[in-house]
Amino acid sequence: MENIRKSVFKIITASGTGSGFVVSGHNLIITNYHVVRGEKIVAVEDFKKDRSVANVIMVNPEVDLAFLQIDGFENRQTDISLQEEIIIANTQRIFINGYPFGMPYTITEGIVSSVSQPMGSRNYIQTDAAVNPGNSGGPMLNEAGVLIGVTTSKFNNADNVGFGIKHSDVIKELNDFSLLQNTAVYNVKCNSCDNYSNQESEFCINCGNNMDISIWEEFEKSHFAQFVEGALQDLGINPVLGRAGRDFWEFHQGSALIRIFVFKRDYLVATSPMNNLPKQNIQELLTHLLEKNVEPYNLGVHNNQIYLSYRAHLSDLFTDNAETIKENLKNLALKADDLDNFFADNFGCEMSIESKEEY
C-alpha cells in the first residue's frame, strides 16, 4: 500500500480540494465530476507536493466521473490496477485513499458493507471506512491494490456510511473514452446514448436527450480573486497552481510558504510562516524582531514560529491604493523568501515545517 500514494493526487480548484488517481495502462487522472464542477483547468498535486496544471477533458455528471490530462504526463506507476472480473464481497477489507480536508495523503481501512447499494438510478458500493470531504474522487482499493471503486460521497451527519462508484463504471468510461477522436478538449458525455459533445448545448446533439446547460459553465471569479491572481501573475506564478480553495491561495516563493486569504470578510491577509525560534540565544532575535522595521509588513511570533504578515481592508481594493496593495502582496512573497534565509544564517533559526527545501 505504501507505493499507492504515488498514483494518488490532490485535486485543487477555486472551490476546494478533492482526490484523483491513475490506473495502470492509462495516463488520465480519474476523479469525481463534482470535484471539478465549474472548472475546465485545475491544479493537481502529487505526493511530493509538486503541482501541475491539468485540463478537464471528460465529464459524465450522471455517473459523477471526470478525466483530467496533464500535458506531457506519462503514468509510470503501476500500483493501482483494474481487473474487470474482480470479485467484491460483503465484509471484505477496503482501503480509502486520498486527501481528506485537503490534508496530506492518508489511507483509512474498513469493510464493504454492501456491494450494490441502490441510490437514485444507480448502484454504489457502501463502506464503513472513514470518508470525509476531500476523499471524493480517490480510489477504493483491496489489499492487492486493485480498484474496487471511486469514493464519491457520504451521508451528512452519519458515521461509517460512505459510498463509491463501482469499478465496472470506471472501466466502461475509460473504454468509451478511448474510442473518442478529439480527447484534448472539454467533452461532456451523454449517459443516454454514450456519445460525447464538445459544443455547449442544452440537449445531446446525437440523441436529443436534455442536458444541464450548467455543465458547460465555469465558476465566475470574484473581484477579490481576480485581484489576488493578478498579483500572482506578476510573480510569474500560474494562478491555477496557487489556488487552495475558495478565496484562499497557498504557494511557495523559493523556500517560503505564502498564504493569502480573507479574514472575517473584512480584510485581505497575506502571511508567511518562515522560521522556528532558536533553542538558545533567543534574546538577540527578539530584540531584532521588535526593533527592525519592515513596513508595510509586520514581523511577529506565534507558537514559536516567526511570521511575516500584511493586511489590507477589502474596501481599499476599490480605491486608488489598489495597485499599491497588489505590489505589496507580490513583495511580501519576495521579502519572506529573503528573510527566512536571513534568520537561518544570522540567528540559527530552523526553517518552518511549511518551508520547501531548495535544491
C-alpha positions, -999 to +999 in steps of 0.1 A: +000+000+000+029+024+006+036+029-031+000+036-039+004+072-028+025+078-060-006+071-080-030+093-059-032+131-063-048+160-046-071+179-070-072+217-062-098+241-076-111+276-067-139+259-048-120+234-027-100+202-029-106+166-037-087+135-048-078+117-080-057+088-092-042+070-122-045+033-130-021+010-148-021+014-186-037+049-186-023+084-184-056+101-175-063+112-139-096+099-127-118+119-102-154+128-095-173+153-117-185+171-086-148+178-076-141+197-108-176+210-114-174+246-128-138+242-138-120+233-170-085+238-157-074+227-122-043+221-102-030+186-094-006+180-066+015+148-062+028+131-031+060+153-032+037+184-032+047+193-067+018+209-087+008+207-123-019+223-144-045+197-156-072+201-182-106+186-176-112+166-208-142+144-199-171+147-176-201+124-170-222+142-144-247+113-141-220+088-132-201+115-113-168+108-131-143+131-148-109+126-165-080+151-163-050+154-185-016+169-178+004+178-209+034+155-212+024+134-182+032+096-185+019+073-159+049+052-148+032+039-117+016+005-119+004+001-083-033+006-089-047-020-114-080-026-130-095-061-131-129-064-148-136-098-133-126-089-097-150-104-071-162-080-045-179-094-014-196-080+017-173-077+047-141-078+027-114-052+036-114-020+017-089+009+017-099+045+011-070+066-004-070+103-007-066+138+008-094+144+034-099+180+042-070+188+019-046+173+044-016+151+033-022+117+018-040+093+041-054+057+040-084+046+060-095+010+063-129-005+066-151-032+051-176-034+022-210-030+038-229-036+006-216-045-029-246-029-046-265-003-027-292+014-048-292+052-046-312+072-072-309+055-105-275+038-098-260+012-076-230+020-054-205+003-031-212+011+005-184+010+031-180+017+068-145+032+062-140+068+072-150+090+042-145+128+046-147+159+024-116+158+002-117+120-002-141+124-031-125+111-064-100+089-047-096+052-052-112+024-031-088-005-032-085-040-020-054-053-002-037-061-035-041-025-048-069-035-073-095-008-078-129-016-062-145+018-067-141+056-066-151+074-034-179+097-042-199+107-011-211+101+025-243+108+043-242+141+062-244+137+100-239+099+096-208+080+107-194+049+090-216+053+058-196+061+027-202+053-010-182+046-041-187+043-078-183+008-090-150-002-107-171-015-136-184+020-142-148+033-143-138+006-169-168+015-191-159+052-190-123+045-199-132+021-227-157+045-242-134+075-240-106+056-257-127+055-288-131+093-290-111+111-316-108+146-300-097+140-265-078+172-260-109+194-253-137+195-227-160+167-236-194+161-220-208+125-221-245+119-226-253+089-204-284+082-226-265+074-258-229+072-246-218+099-271-197+130-264-202+166-272-176+194-270-201+221-281-223+239-255-259+227-258-290+221-238-295+188-255-274+159-268-266+166-304-267+128-311-299+116-294-317+148-283-316+140-246-318+170-223-285+182-208-280+206-180-265+238-195-246+245-163-223+216-171-206+239-196-204+269-173-173+279-154-175+295-120-171+332-122-142+346-101-149+373-076-133+407-079-112+398-050-100+366-066-091+384-099-072+410-078-051+384-060-045+362-090-032+394-108-006+397-081+004+360-085+008+365-123+031+395-116+052+370-096+053+347-125+031+321-108+002+304-127-028+314-106-043+279-110-013+264-092-016+289-063-053+281-055-060+263-023-098+267-021-124+294-023-107+328-019-076+311-005-042+308-021-011+289-009+022+287-028+060+287-023+082+316-032+116+300-031+117+283+003+089+304+019+053+293+020+029+322+013-008+322+023-033+348+011-069+347+023-099+368+035-102+373+073-136+378+088-150+390+055-132+424+060-095+420+055-072+407+029-043+389+047-010+377+034+013+358+057+043+335+057+054+311+085+091+315+079+113+300+107+111+284+141+126+302+171+161+290+181+167+269+211+193+293+226+203+329+225+167+340+218+170+375+233+191+389+204+165+376+179+135+390+198+153+424+200+158+423+163+121+415+157+110+444+178+134+470+165+137+463+128+111+479+106+099+460+076+069+483+067+044+478+052+048+443+067+048+431+103+071+406+119+056+385+147+059+353+167+031+327+171+035+292+186+073+296+184+073+305+147+083+337+131+057+352+107+058+380+081+024+394+076+004+421+057-032+432+060-054+455+039-091+462+042-111+448+013-127+481+006-093+495-003-092+472-033-117+496-049-096+528-043-066+544-058-045+523-034-053+491-052-021+489-073+000+496-042-017+468-024-011+444-053+026+454-053+027+448-015+013+413-020+040+405-046+068+420-025+057+401+007+065+369-011+099+381-022+106+395+013+097+363+030+120+343+008+149+366+017+141+368+055+138+331+061+174+327+049+185+357+069+171+343+102+186+309+095+220+323+088+222+350+115+202+336+144+203+298+138+166+296+132+154+264+115+131+267+086+095+261+095+078+227+087+059+245+059+091+256+041+101+240+009+136+226+006+155+242-023+179+221-044 
